[in-house]
Amino acid sequence: MATINISQLANEINRELQRYANRITDETDVVAKEVAEDGVRQLKVTSPKDKGDYAAGWTYKKVKDAYVVHNKDEYRLTHLLEKPHVQRDGSLSQAQPHIKPVEQKMIADFERKVYGVISE
């Protein structure tokens, strides 16, 4: 067992807490990237295929400390396909919800995986 001077105890505790925080931050970033990649794969499968390159346009990017999943090609269609809206002829369009279910799954997966990282 290692012995330290009582005056060094606070420094050692802070060092260990910083090491723990860095490990959790690094592993959480890896989990976030995995969840974003999985979300993109799911969106490419579940997105409407009859809208040109819409389904193929899903990607993710890192913005500061977060990963953002977005459609790089047909971003204007996302809300129009996800939610019903009034069309030119006055009729209501049929909603094709494909983003919300994937979002909810991504949130649940992220929480579960981060809990696993913290509890290691």
ABEGO torsion letter per residue (X at the ends): XBBBBAAAAAAAAAAAAAAAAAAAAAAAAAAAAAAAAAAAAAAAAABBAAAEAAAAABBBBBBEABBBBBBAABAAAAAAAABBBBBAAGBBBBBBBAAAAAAAAAAAAAAAAAAAAAAX
